[in-house]
Amino acid sequence: MKILNEPRATLEQCLAWVDTKKTAHPLARALTPILYESALLNGIDPCVLIAQTMKETGYFNFKGVIRPNFCNTCGLKVTKGGGDQDPGAHKRFEYWEDGIMAHSDHLALYAGASNQPKYSPDCVSHQNINYKNNGTTLDPRHFTSLYGKCPNVEDLGGNWAPSLTYGNEIVQLVNEIANTKVRVNKFKILYKKLQLKIQAVLNILK
């Protein structure tokens, strides 16, 4: 399954999928639109970014060393790295938008997106004017050695995470999202049709 791809589901489907996860924290639904948009900016299938985020954060319940105030949606570590159980080894972002975009940039780097690598002020190896042409990223581990390493979601297993099944688990969640049905609000459809008819009448009376 390609990471860089057209959306396999609409935002409405993604939200409906999150709604099926009864243990999901309210943040999961609130931040899904930002995740969706951040993925699109890098050519990532939003379903992949959303699925990975929900897996990494436990649907924003944060049971590990990372807390919600880190605004870190994928366990990104600081540039020098550190132990998985060391809170200080993990990057703290000021805003959710920053953490989500850094996550998107990191995944796009792995996938080999054409707008990557970007200039990262945190990475000494990236003090190069050429990368500034692609923009600036807050990804603290935006290493060029990662570029194009994982074009497929399945490739993330053993690369992004030690678990060899990591990528396959994300694929399963992406398929769930893509297969989610969205209820059609008949009232909204009728209301929209009524609005169009009223507007048509007003246009004739002008």
QUIGITA-V155416 format. One record per residue. N is the residue number from 0. RES is the residue in three letters. PHI is phi in radians with two decimals (NA if undefined). PSI is psi in degrees with one decimal (* if undefined). OMEGA is omega in radians with two decimals (NA if undefined). Layout:
((N;RES;PHI;PSI;OMEGA) (N;RES;PHI;PSI;OMEGA))
This chain:
((0;MET;NA;121.0;-3.11) (1;LYS;-1.22;138.5;3.06) (2;ILE;-1.33;-44.6;3.11) (3;LEU;-1.50;109.2;-3.04) (4;ASN;-2.89;165.2;3.01) (5;GLU;-1.14;154.3;3.13) (6;PRO;-1.02;129.9;3.09) (7;ARG;-1.44;-10.0;3.14) (8;ALA;-2.66;157.6;3.08) (9;THR;-1.39;166.8;3.07) (10;LEU;-1.05;-38.6;3.14) (11;GLU;-1.06;-40.2;3.10) (12;GLN;-1.13;-41.6;3.14) (13;CYS;-1.08;-43.0;3.13) (14;LEU;-1.15;-40.3;3.12) (15;ALA;-1.12;-37.1;3.10) (16;TRP;-1.12;-46.1;3.12) (17;VAL;-1.02;-38.0;-3.14) (18;ASP;-1.10;-24.1;3.13) (19;THR;-1.35;-14.8;-3.13) (20;LYS;-1.57;93.9;-3.00) (21;LYS;-1.11;-23.7;-3.14) (22;THR;-1.59;-0.9;-3.11) (23;ALA;-1.12;137.7;3.06) (24;HIS;-1.24;149.6;3.11) (25;PRO;-0.94;-26.6;3.10) (26;LEU;-1.07;-30.4;-3.11) (27;ALA;-1.01;-46.6;3.14) (28;ARG;-1.28;-40.4;-3.08) (29;ALA;-1.11;-34.1;-3.07) (30;LEU;-1.69;-6.9;3.13) (31;THR;-1.00;-42.8;3.11) (32;PRO;-1.07;-35.1;3.12) (33;ILE;-1.22;-40.4;3.07) (34;LEU;-1.05;-44.3;-3.12) (35;TYR;-1.04;-49.7;-3.10) (36;GLU;-1.17;-40.5;-3.13) (37;SER;-1.12;-35.7;3.09) (38;ALA;-1.15;-45.7;-3.13) (39;LEU;-1.03;-36.0;-3.12) (40;LEU;-1.08;-24.3;-3.14) (41;ASN;-1.92;8.6;3.13) (42;GLY;1.32;15.4;3.13) (43;ILE;-1.52;142.1;2.98) (44;ASP;-1.10;117.5;-3.09) (45;PRO;-0.97;-29.6;3.14) (46;CYS;-1.08;-34.4;-3.14) (47;VAL;-1.19;-47.4;-3.13) (48;LEU;-1.11;-41.5;3.14) (49;ILE;-1.15;-46.0;-3.14) (50;ALA;-1.07;-44.4;3.14) (51;GLN;-1.12;-41.0;3.13) (52;THR;-1.06;-46.1;-3.11) (53;MET;-1.13;-35.7;3.10) (54;LYS;-1.19;-46.1;-3.07) (55;GLU;-1.18;-36.2;-3.05) (56;THR;-1.72;-3.5;-3.05) (57;GLY;1.12;44.9;-3.09) (58;TYR;0.99;42.1;3.08) (59;PHE;1.15;23.6;3.04) (60;ASN;-1.56;-18.2;3.04) (61;PHE;0.81;76.0;-3.13) (62;LYS;-1.54;-11.3;-3.09) (63;GLY;-1.65;-153.5;-3.08) (64;VAL;-1.31;-22.5;3.11) (65;ILE;-1.38;132.3;3.13) (66;ARG;-1.89;163.9;-3.13) (67;PRO;-0.97;-32.6;-3.09) (68;ASN;-1.26;-3.1;3.02) (69;PHE;-1.34;-21.2;-3.07) (70;CYS;0.90;38.1;-3.07) (71;ASN;-2.00;111.5;-3.00) (72;THR;-1.62;0.9;-3.10) (73;CYS;-2.55;15.0;3.12) (74;GLY;1.30;24.4;3.11) (75;LEU;-1.02;132.4;3.11) (76;LYS;-1.64;166.6;3.06) (77;VAL;-1.19;168.2;-3.03) (78;THR;-0.98;-41.8;-3.10) (79;LYS;-1.37;-8.6;3.11) (80;GLY;1.35;-158.6;-3.11) (81;GLY;2.57;-177.2;-3.08) (82;GLY;-1.27;149.0;-3.13) (83;ASP;-1.08;-29.3;-3.09) (84;GLN;-1.66;7.7;3.13) (85;ASP;-1.74;109.0;-3.14) (86;PRO;-1.01;-33.3;-3.12) (87;GLY;-1.22;-13.8;3.12) (88;ALA;-1.47;-7.3;-3.08) (89;HIS;-1.85;140.9;-3.08) (90;LYS;-1.22;135.1;3.04) (91;ARG;-1.87;123.4;3.10) (92;PHE;-1.79;151.7;-3.10) (93;GLU;-1.31;-37.5;-3.09) (94;TYR;-2.26;154.5;3.09) (95;TRP;-1.05;-39.9;-3.13) (96;GLU;-1.02;-37.8;3.14) (97;ASP;-1.19;-46.1;-3.12) (98;GLY;-1.12;-39.9;-3.14) (99;ILE;-1.18;-41.5;-3.14) (100;MET;-1.20;-35.5;3.08) (101;ALA;-1.12;-40.6;3.07) (102;HIS;-1.06;-47.4;3.14) (103;SER;-1.06;-43.1;3.13) (104;ASP;-1.12;-38.8;-3.13) (105;HIS;-1.15;-42.7;3.12) (106;LEU;-1.19;-39.9;3.12) (107;ALA;-1.14;-34.4;3.08) (108;LEU;-1.10;-48.2;3.10) (109;TYR;-1.01;-39.4;-3.06) (110;ALA;-1.38;-14.2;3.14) (111;GLY;1.44;35.9;3.14) (112;ALA;-1.09;147.1;-3.06) (113;SER;-1.18;-19.5;-3.14) (114;ASN;-1.65;12.9;3.13) (115;GLN;-2.07;160.4;-0.12) (116;PRO;-1.22;163.2;3.04) (117;LYS;-1.93;168.7;3.08) (118;TYR;-1.33;124.8;3.13) (119;SER;-2.06;112.9;3.13) (120;PRO;-1.05;-24.8;-3.11) (121;ASP;-1.36;-20.0;-3.05) (122;CYS;-1.80;112.8;-3.14) (123;VAL;-1.00;-35.2;-3.10) (124;SER;-1.19;-9.5;-3.09) (125;HIS;-1.89;17.9;3.07) (126;GLN;-1.37;67.2;-3.03) (127;ASN;-2.42;126.9;-3.06) (128;ILE;-1.06;-26.3;-3.11) (129;ASN;-1.08;-36.5;-3.12) (130;TYR;-1.28;-23.7;3.13) (131;LYS;-1.13;-22.4;3.10) (132;ASN;-1.11;-25.2;3.13) (133;ASN;-1.62;-1.9;-3.13) (134;GLY;1.78;-177.1;-3.11) (135;THR;-1.99;142.0;3.11) (136;THR;-2.15;150.4;3.05) (137;LEU;-1.63;5.6;3.09) (138;ASP;-1.11;115.6;-3.08) (139;PRO;-1.34;-10.2;-3.12) (140;ARG;-2.20;48.8;-3.08) (141;HIS;-1.54;68.4;-3.06) (142;PHE;-1.55;132.8;-3.09) (143;THR;-1.10;-22.5;3.13) (144;SER;-1.13;-16.9;-3.14) (145;LEU;-1.53;-11.2;-3.01) (146;TYR;-1.07;123.9;3.07) (147;GLY;1.26;12.0;-3.08) (148;LYS;-1.23;-28.8;-3.07) (149;CYS;-2.36;80.1;3.11) (150;PRO;-1.21;-24.6;-3.13) (151;ASN;-1.93;150.8;3.13) (152;VAL;-1.03;-40.4;-3.12) (153;GLU;-1.05;-28.7;-3.11) (154;ASP;-1.18;-17.8;-3.09) (155;LEU;-1.14;-27.5;3.08) (156;GLY;-1.13;124.1;-3.11) (157;GLY;1.48;-6.3;3.11) (158;ASN;-2.07;-66.7;3.07) (159;TRP;-1.17;-41.6;-3.13) (160;ALA;-2.29;152.4;-3.12) (161;PRO;-1.10;-33.1;-3.09) (162;SER;-1.12;129.7;-3.14) (163;LEU;-1.28;-17.5;-3.14) (164;THR;-1.68;0.9;-3.07) (165;TYR;-0.94;-51.0;-3.12) (166;GLY;-1.12;-41.2;3.14) (167;ASN;-1.11;-34.2;3.11) (168;GLU;-1.17;-36.3;3.09) (169;ILE;-1.21;-40.3;3.09) (170;VAL;-0.97;-43.3;3.13) (171;GLN;-1.05;-41.7;3.13) (172;LEU;-1.19;-39.4;3.11) (173;VAL;-1.05;-43.0;3.12) (174;ASN;-1.12;-36.5;3.07) (175;GLU;-1.05;-45.8;-3.13) (176;ILE;-1.07;-48.1;-3.09) (177;ALA;-1.09;-27.6;-3.12) (178;ASN;-1.65;3.3;-3.12) (179;THR;-1.29;130.5;3.11) (180;LYS;-1.58;141.5;3.11) (181;VAL;-1.89;128.1;3.12) (182;ARG;-1.18;134.2;3.12) (183;VAL;-1.49;122.9;3.11) (184;ASN;-1.47;98.8;-3.08) (185;LYS;-1.11;-33.0;3.13) (186;PHE;-1.10;-42.8;3.14) (187;LYS;-1.12;-39.0;-3.14) (188;ILE;-1.14;-44.9;3.12) (189;LEU;-1.11;-39.6;3.14) (190;TYR;-1.12;-40.1;3.13) (191;LYS;-1.15;-42.1;3.12) (192;LYS;-1.10;-39.7;3.12) (193;LEU;-1.12;-40.7;3.10) (194;GLN;-1.06;-42.3;-3.13) (195;LEU;-1.14;-38.9;3.12) (196;LYS;-1.16;-42.3;3.12) (197;ILE;-1.10;-42.2;3.14) (198;GLN;-1.13;-37.0;3.12) (199;ALA;-1.12;-40.7;3.11) (200;VAL;-1.15;-42.5;3.12) (201;LEU;-1.09;-36.5;3.13) (202;ASN;-1.17;-35.3;3.12) (203;ILE;-1.21;-36.4;-3.10) (204;LEU;-1.33;-13.3;-3.12) (205;LYS;-1.16;*;NA))
